[in-house]
Amino acid sequence: MRFTPAPARLLLLPVLLLVTGCSSWVSSSSRVGALYDSKPISVETGKASFYGGRWIGRLTANGEHYRAEDCTAAHKKLPFNTRVRVTNLRNNKSVIVRINNRGPYVKGRILDLSVIAARKIEMVSDGIVPVRAEVLKPIEVIRKPNRVLDQGR
């Protein structure tokens, strides 16, 4: 007797593949902090806000389109693609963001975070929170072969 899957089981397969793909993406993104030295290059404290809404899809200062679901931020002076660990000083939650824009242009603020970054540190309901911004240094990965072949043979 042959087993043939029911139509409901066939519909379940794409859903399972989608969920599996998303879970691996989530787990790999949670390891991003492991790629950076735990000692920050510099530390800055101040207030942070977040932006989205009408800015979604517009060009950022480095030429890419703003996406609310990317962990990015705007800073007045840090070089583009700098990674910064931002910690909400009210609840001690932190997120690593990539600088891709300039701003904020409001006195007293040091960072404008993307919507997803703001959600991760639970600042959306507050709007503006005190933060600690730590510039992270990437860890150099040295790649060398497992063995060296003798070139003289």
QUIRA-V505674 format. One record per helix or strand of 2 or more residues. SS is the DSSP state (@ for helix, = for strand). FROM is the first residue (numbers start at 1). TO is the last residue. Records with the same first field share a line. If there is no record, write none. Layout:
# QUIRA-V505674
SS: FROM-TO  FROM-TO
This chain:
# QUIRA-V505674
@: 7-29  32-35  53-55  115-120
=: 42-50  72-74  83-88  94-101  109-113  129-135
